[in-house]
Amino acid sequence: MAGILSEAERAHLAEVAQALAEAARRETLAAFRPEGGIAAQNKLAGGFDPVTAADRAAEAAMREILARERPEDGIYGEEYGVKSGSSGLTWVLDPIDGTRGYMSGTPTWGVLIALSEELEDGPGRPLMGLIDQPYIGERFFGGFGAAWSRGPLGERRLRTRAARPLAEAVLYSTFPEVGTPEEGAAFARLSRAARLTRYGTDCYAYALIAAGQIDLVVEAGLQPYDVGGPIAVIEAAGGIVTDWAGGPAWRGGRVLAAANAETHAAAMAILAG
């Protein structure tokens, strides 16, 4: 699909992605850090998977734009589910990635948007995507031959950093408890091999790979809307994102994001045990 899109079509799709991000910024910032904190509902029986009114408002605002600008495209969203399309393209939306951080007042949550090939059983390969952090005012974009960030430091080209030994690598994950006990044990092996392991930045860690600041992000139990945008941004910046066995990570699950092929291969060998 990406190969048959004209330059004008690609430019229009990139403009739509920016409009989606702007709409989500308005909705999320309007409700961020209120006096007394943010109320949230729990979507997970026996655990805690919060959703806020801002999650729903941001996705609704993005869907309104798509209904007007791209009615023939499909949508795969975290809060309002799946809308089938006829164009062969699907927008994958996570209105707030890191709702726990959002409701806690931290600034490292973000909005994730991806444009993916549409397959019969769900979204396929991401063609374009972005990671947006409304409060900090940073946006990371990748796709159609472009990879850039815009924020307090101006506009910069995104480029992942060169290979280095794992003993010098910086590794990130959202939670210290990575997936199942078996997955956690594999992550612990990799963490021991790395120079530095940090936690808790949600989608912002993927942006840091694309910006050339860190080397690895490893997670498990993800959904398609958690990874579509980050995959597009990191790959456009020169990195690689797969599952832990080297296969496609578009559908989530176990995700290994790396700044380069050498670091990816070294990490994958340790995760495989």
Secondary structure, DSSP 8 states (H G I E B T S, - for coil): -GGG--HHHHHHHHHHHHHHHHHHHHHHHHTSS-TT----EE-STTS--EE-HHHHHHHHHHHHHHHHH-TTSEEEETTTEEE--SSSEEEEEEEEE-HHHHHHT-S--EEEEEEEEEETTEEEEEEEEEEEETTTTEEEEEETTEEEEEETTEEEE--------GGG-EEEES-SS-SSHHHHHHHHHHHHHSSEEEE--TTHHHHHHHTTS-SEEEEEEE-HHHHHHHHHHHHHTT-EEE-TTSS--TT-EEEEEESSHHHHHHHHHHHT-
